[in-house]
């Protein structure tokens, strides 16, 4: 019978070197044994040294991508990646409300893991007010959590408070990813606040490597895949944390500088 196999969707930009963005999402979907469809919102020209050019796709083309997938596929869960400006964010929100693509995992690509801002400042309010409330799960990194919650995070209590603030914006489940850019730290700790009110910490050993491109994309993509396969939210988050940790711990040497994680390392 058609559409029996679990299908998911990424709404993101294309990364030409294959290390992050839509490509990292699709690698993760493949590794987690779901079929991945894609709504491309932008394209980036870059390599392991950096990004050198980018272009946003026309909104009428994005509308057609959404319409075509809705017309033929049974998408059970979806995720967003980088949406560079207010126009793209509003276009995605419009289409997600129009069609049934299941639970939405929002990777709010605002800041890099090192604290550099990626999202246009003018688009930040649009993301917070229009996209965040659609999130079944939201996965901000440390700096994105500070930006969303409008507070500095200097302790575990601060991270918990930031998660509660983000949840109050409408996101049902929140994963605040801890800092992982300090080579002196022994572990990485993420805080999870579920819709039920249950909360917990996820801890893994810190791995000092520059092969971490696509980490956030892959975490949110793995959560999306596990939801589509029928996992509850907590189990999906726990599985994604383990998947990404193993992918970081088992390096592959691709490119000369900042490389991708190893999506093939974790087998289950």
C-alpha positions as CSV (number, residue, x, y, z in Angstrom):
1,X,0.0,0.0,0.0
2,X,1.2,3.5,-0.8
3,X,2.8,5.6,1.9
4,X,3.2,2.9,4.5
5,X,6.9,3.6,5.0
6,X,7.6,6.4,7.5
7,X,8.1,9.8,5.8
8,X,9.5,13.0,7.2
9,X,10.4,16.4,5.8
10,X,13.1,19.1,6.3
11,X,12.4,22.7,5.5
12,X,15.8,24.2,5.2
13,X,18.6,25.6,3.1
14,X,21.0,23.5,0.9
15,X,24.6,23.4,2.1
16,X,26.8,22.8,-1.0
17,X,29.6,21.0,1.0
18,X,27.1,18.5,2.4
19,X,28.1,19.1,6.0
20,X,25.0,20.9,7.4
21,X,21.6,22.2,6.5
22,X,19.3,20.1,4.4
23,X,22.0,17.6,3.5
24,X,22.8,16.8,7.2
25,X,19.0,16.4,7.8
26,X,18.7,13.9,4.9
27,X,21.8,12.0,6.0
28,X,20.2,11.7,9.4
29,X,16.8,10.6,8.0
30,X,18.6,7.9,6.0
31,X,20.6,6.7,9.0
32,X,17.4,6.5,11.1
33,X,15.6,4.6,8.4
34,X,12.9,7.0,7.4
35,X,12.3,8.5,4.0
36,X,13.3,12.2,3.9
37,X,11.6,14.8,1.7
38,X,12.8,18.4,1.5
39,X,11.5,21.9,1.0
40,X,14.5,23.9,0.0
41,X,14.2,27.5,1.1
42,X,17.7,28.8,0.2
43,X,21.1,27.6,-1.2
44,X,24.5,28.3,0.3
45,X,27.8,28.1,-1.6
46,X,30.6,27.2,0.8
47,X,33.1,24.6,2.0
48,X,35.0,23.6,5.1
49,X,36.6,27.1,5.3
50,X,33.3,29.0,5.3
51,X,30.2,30.3,3.5
52,X,30.9,32.5,0.5
53,X,27.5,33.1,-1.1
54,X,23.8,32.5,-0.4
55,X,20.5,33.0,-2.2
56,X,16.9,32.6,-1.0
57,X,14.4,30.8,-3.2
58,X,11.3,32.6,-4.4
59,X,8.3,32.2,-2.2
60,X,6.1,31.0,-5.0
61,X,8.6,28.1,-5.7
62,X,8.5,27.2,-2.0
63,X,4.7,27.3,-2.1
64,X,4.9,24.8,-4.9
65,X,7.3,22.5,-3.0
66,X,4.9,22.4,-0.1
67,X,1.9,21.8,-2.3
68,X,3.5,19.0,-4.3
69,X,4.6,17.1,-1.1
70,X,1.2,17.5,0.5
71,X,-0.4,16.2,-2.7
72,X,1.5,12.9,-2.8
73,X,3.3,12.0,0.4
74,X,2.2,11.2,3.9
75,X,4.6,13.3,6.0
76,X,4.4,12.2,9.6
77,X,6.8,14.8,11.1
78,X,8.8,17.7,9.9
79,X,11.6,20.1,11.0
80,X,12.8,23.5,10.1
81,X,16.4,24.6,9.7
82,X,17.8,28.0,8.8
83,X,15.2,30.5,7.6
84,X,17.1,33.7,6.9
85,X,14.5,36.4,7.0
86,X,11.0,37.3,7.9
87,X,9.6,36.6,4.4
88,X,10.9,33.0,4.5
89,X,9.7,32.5,8.1
90,X,6.2,33.8,7.3
91,X,6.0,31.7,4.1
92,X,6.9,28.5,6.0
93,X,4.4,29.3,8.8
94,X,1.7,29.9,6.2
95,X,2.3,26.6,4.5
96,X,2.7,24.6,7.6
97,X,-0.7,25.8,8.8
98,X,-2.2,25.0,5.4
99,X,-1.2,21.4,5.2
100,X,-0.9,18.5,7.7
101,X,2.7,17.5,8.0
102,X,2.5,16.2,11.6
103,X,4.5,17.5,14.6
104,X,7.1,20.2,13.9
105,X,10.6,20.2,15.3
106,X,12.0,23.7,15.2
107,X,15.8,24.2,15.1
108,X,15.9,28.0,15.6
109,X,19.0,28.8,13.6
110,X,19.7,32.2,15.2
111,X,23.3,31.9,16.5
112,X,26.2,29.6,15.8
113,X,27.5,27.3,18.6
114,X,30.2,29.9,19.0
115,X,27.9,32.8,19.5
116,X,27.9,34.5,16.0
117,X,24.5,35.6,14.9
118,X,23.1,34.0,11.7
119,X,19.5,35.3,11.6
120,X,18.8,38.8,10.5
121,X,17.9,40.9,13.6
122,X,14.7,42.1,11.9
123,X,13.6,38.5,11.5
124,X,14.1,37.5,15.1
125,X,10.8,38.8,16.4
126,X,9.0,37.0,13.5
127,X,10.6,33.7,14.4
128,X,9.8,34.1,18.1
129,X,6.2,35.2,17.6
130,X,5.1,33.1,14.6
131,X,7.3,30.0,14.3
132,X,8.1,29.1,17.9
133,X,4.5,28.6,18.9
134,X,4.1,25.9,16.2
135,X,7.0,23.9,17.7
136,X,6.2,20.4,19.1
137,X,9.9,20.4,20.0
138,X,12.4,23.3,19.9
139,X,16.1,22.8,20.1
140,X,18.0,26.0,20.7
141,X,21.7,25.9,21.4
142,X,23.2,27.8,24.4
143,X,23.4,31.2,22.7
144,X,20.0,30.8,21.0
145,X,18.4,30.1,24.3
146,X,19.9,33.3,25.7
147,X,18.6,35.2,22.8
148,X,15.1,33.7,22.9
149,X,14.8,34.0,26.7
150,X,16.4,37.5,26.7
151,X,18.8,36.5,29.6
152,X,22.3,35.4,30.3
153,X,22.8,31.8,31.3
154,X,25.5,31.3,33.8
155,X,24.2,28.3,35.8
156,X,22.0,25.3,35.7
157,X,19.2,27.3,37.3
158,X,19.6,29.9,34.5
159,X,19.3,27.2,31.8
160,X,16.2,25.8,33.4
161,X,14.7,29.3,33.7
162,X,15.5,30.0,30.0
163,X,13.7,26.7,29.0
164,X,10.6,27.7,30.9
165,X,10.6,31.1,29.2
166,X,10.9,29.5,25.8
167,X,8.1,27.0,26.6
168,X,5.9,30.0,27.7
169,X,6.3,31.3,24.1
170,X,4.2,28.3,22.9
171,X,6.8,25.6,22.2
172,X,5.5,22.4,23.8
173,X,8.8,20.7,24.5
174,X,12.2,22.4,24.9
175,X,15.7,21.1,24.5
176,X,18.3,23.7,25.5
177,X,21.7,22.5,24.3
178,X,24.6,23.3,26.6
179,X,27.9,24.9,25.7
180,X,30.3,22.7,23.7
181,X,33.0,25.0,22.5
182,X,35.4,25.0,25.5
183,X,38.2,22.5,25.3
184,X,38.6,22.6,29.1
185,X,35.2,21.2,29.8
186,X,34.7,17.6,30.7
187,X,31.1,17.1,29.5
188,X,28.2,18.5,27.5
189,X,24.9,18.9,29.4
190,X,21.6,19.6,27.7
191,X,18.4,20.5,29.6
192,X,15.0,19.1,28.5
193,X,11.7,20.5,29.6
194,X,8.7,18.4,28.4
195,X,5.1,19.5,27.8
196,X,4.0,17.5,30.9
197,X,6.3,19.6,33.1
198,X,8.8,16.8,33.5
199,X,12.4,17.9,33.1
200,X,15.8,16.2,33.1
201,X,19.5,16.6,32.0
202,X,21.2,14.7,29.3
203,X,25.0,14.4,29.7
204,X,27.7,13.1,27.4
205,X,31.5,13.4,27.5
206,X,32.9,16.5,25.8
207,X,34.9,15.7,22.6
208,X,37.4,18.2,21.5
209,X,37.1,18.2,17.7
210,X,36.5,20.6,14.8
211,X,34.3,17.9,13.1
212,X,31.0,19.2,14.4
213,X,29.3,20.8,11.3
214,X,25.6,19.9,11.2
215,X,25.4,18.9,14.9
216,X,22.3,20.9,15.6
217,X,20.7,20.0,12.3
218,X,21.3,16.3,12.9
219,X,19.9,16.4,16.5
220,X,16.6,18.0,15.4
221,X,16.4,15.7,12.3
222,X,16.9,12.6,14.5
223,X,14.1,13.8,16.9
224,X,11.9,14.2,13.8
225,X,12.7,10.7,12.5
226,X,12.0,9.1,15.8
227,X,8.7,10.8,16.2
228,X,7.7,9.7,12.7
229,X,8.5,6.1,13.7
230,X,6.2,6.3,16.7
231,X,8.5,7.2,19.6
232,X,7.2,9.4,22.4
233,X,8.9,12.8,22.7
234,X,11.2,11.9,25.5
235,X,12.4,8.7,23.8
236,X,13.0,10.6,20.6
237,X,15.1,13.3,22.3
238,X,17.2,10.7,24.2
239,X,17.8,8.7,21.0
240,X,18.9,11.9,19.2
241,X,21.3,12.9,21.9
242,X,23.0,9.5,21.7
243,X,23.0,9.5,17.9
244,X,24.8,12.8,17.7
245,X,27.3,12.1,20.4
246,X,28.4,8.9,18.7
247,X,28.6,10.8,15.3
248,X,30.9,13.4,16.9
249,X,33.0,10.8,18.7
250,X,33.8,8.9,15.6
251,X,35.3,11.4,13.2
252,X,35.5,11.3,9.5
253,X,38.1,13.5,7.7
254,X,36.3,15.5,5.1
255,X,37.5,18.9,4.1
256,X,40.5,20.9,5.3
257,X,39.0,22.8,8.2
258,X,35.6,22.5,9.9
259,X,34.2,19.1,8.9
260,X,30.9,17.2,9.3
261,X,30.0,14.7,11.9
262,X,29.9,11.0,11.1
263,X,26.2,10.0,10.5
264,X,27.1,6.4,9.9
265,X,28.8,5.8,13.3
266,X,25.7,4.9,15.3
267,X,24.0,1.7,14.3
268,X,20.9,0.3,16.1
